């Protein structure tokens, strides 16, 4: 069974490009353009991992709210912030809110895929019986 990744990104070109790349890697990808649609989707069914942009349409910090909502639904779901905002303040805020990683959009696709694989590997290890 393939892993389900939620991609919360307001830019349609970026959203579709990354969704296509993730699908080529065998992931099932659910895409959301804004906070409201993402939160509605997460209330229906949680993904196995979420990739979230911080700025979502007219909400400058909408991604932070999505992260907080996900953390109330699951303490262990892997969350990656994937954003153009490259400053210490946003990075620290995102990690303190419960994200597992904070990446800027200038990273390569292989780098993003390696981070996703690492988070899935860690999640699988944590879920194994002792």
C-alpha positions as CSV (number, residue, x, y, z in Angstrom):
1,X,0.0,0.0,0.0
2,X,1.4,3.4,-1.0
3,X,1.9,6.1,1.5
4,X,-0.5,9.1,1.4
5,X,1.0,12.5,1.3
6,X,-1.0,15.7,1.7
7,X,0.4,18.8,-0.1
8,X,-0.9,22.1,1.1
9,X,0.2,24.7,-1.4
10,X,-1.6,27.7,-2.8
11,X,0.4,28.2,-6.0
12,X,-1.3,25.9,-8.6
13,X,1.9,25.4,-10.7
14,X,4.0,24.4,-7.7
15,X,1.3,22.3,-6.3
16,X,0.8,20.3,-9.5
17,X,4.5,20.0,-10.3
18,X,5.3,18.5,-6.8
19,X,2.2,16.4,-6.8
20,X,3.3,14.9,-10.1
21,X,6.8,14.3,-8.9
22,X,5.6,12.6,-5.7
23,X,3.2,10.4,-7.7
24,X,6.1,9.3,-9.9
25,X,7.8,8.1,-6.7
26,X,4.7,5.9,-5.9
27,X,3.1,8.1,-3.3
28,X,-0.6,8.8,-3.3
29,X,-0.9,12.6,-3.2
30,X,-3.8,14.7,-1.9
31,X,-3.6,18.4,-2.8
32,X,-5.1,21.4,-1.1
33,X,-5.0,25.0,-2.2
34,X,-5.9,26.6,1.1
35,X,-6.2,26.1,4.9
36,X,-10.0,25.5,4.8
37,X,-9.9,22.7,2.3
38,X,-6.9,21.1,4.0
39,X,-8.5,21.2,7.4
40,X,-11.7,19.7,6.0
41,X,-9.8,16.9,4.3
42,X,-7.8,16.1,7.4
43,X,-11.0,15.9,9.4
44,X,-12.2,13.2,6.9
45,X,-8.9,11.2,6.8
46,X,-5.4,11.9,7.9
47,X,-2.5,11.5,5.5
48,X,0.7,9.6,6.3
49,X,2.7,12.8,5.9
50,X,1.9,16.4,5.3
51,X,3.9,19.0,3.3
52,X,2.7,22.5,4.1
53,X,3.4,26.0,2.7
54,X,3.2,28.7,5.4
55,X,1.5,31.4,3.3
56,X,-1.8,30.2,1.9
57,X,-3.7,32.5,-0.4
58,X,-4.8,35.5,1.7
59,X,-3.6,34.0,5.0
60,X,0.0,35.0,5.5
61,X,0.4,32.3,8.3
62,X,-2.3,29.9,7.2
63,X,0.2,27.0,7.1
64,X,1.0,27.5,10.8
65,X,-2.7,27.1,11.6
66,X,-2.9,23.9,9.5
67,X,0.1,22.5,11.4
68,X,-1.5,23.3,14.8
69,X,-4.7,21.6,13.7
70,X,-2.8,18.5,12.5
71,X,-1.0,18.3,15.8
72,X,-4.4,18.2,17.7
73,X,-5.5,15.3,15.4
74,X,-2.2,13.4,15.6
75,X,0.9,13.8,17.8
76,X,3.1,11.6,15.5
77,X,2.1,12.4,11.9
78,X,5.2,13.7,10.1
79,X,4.9,17.3,9.0
80,X,7.2,19.2,6.7
81,X,7.0,23.0,6.2
82,X,8.0,23.6,2.5
83,X,8.1,27.4,2.0
84,X,9.9,30.3,0.4
85,X,10.2,31.9,3.8
86,X,13.8,31.5,4.7
87,X,14.4,33.1,8.0
88,X,15.2,32.0,11.5
89,X,12.0,33.3,13.1
90,X,9.7,31.3,10.8
91,X,11.9,28.2,11.0
92,X,11.9,28.3,14.8
93,X,8.2,29.0,14.9
94,X,7.4,26.1,12.6
95,X,9.5,23.6,14.5
96,X,8.1,24.7,17.8
97,X,4.6,24.3,16.5
98,X,5.3,20.7,15.9
99,X,6.7,20.4,12.4
100,X,9.4,17.7,11.9
101,X,11.2,19.5,9.2
102,X,11.4,23.0,7.6
103,X,12.6,23.2,4.1
104,X,12.8,26.1,1.6
105,X,11.6,25.7,-1.9
106,X,15.1,26.2,-3.3
107,X,16.1,22.6,-2.4
108,X,16.3,20.0,-5.0
109,X,13.6,17.3,-5.6
110,X,16.0,14.5,-4.6
111,X,16.7,16.3,-1.3
112,X,13.0,16.7,-0.6
113,X,12.4,13.0,-1.4
114,X,15.3,12.0,0.9
115,X,13.7,14.0,3.8
116,X,10.3,12.4,3.1
117,X,11.9,8.9,3.1
118,X,13.7,9.6,6.3
119,X,10.5,10.7,8.1
120,X,8.7,7.6,6.9
121,X,11.6,5.4,8.0
122,X,11.6,7.0,11.5
123,X,7.8,6.7,11.8
124,X,8.0,3.0,10.8
125,X,10.7,2.4,13.5
126,X,8.6,4.2,16.1
127,X,5.6,2.1,15.3
128,X,7.3,-1.3,15.6
129,X,6.6,-3.3,18.7
130,X,9.3,-3.3,21.3
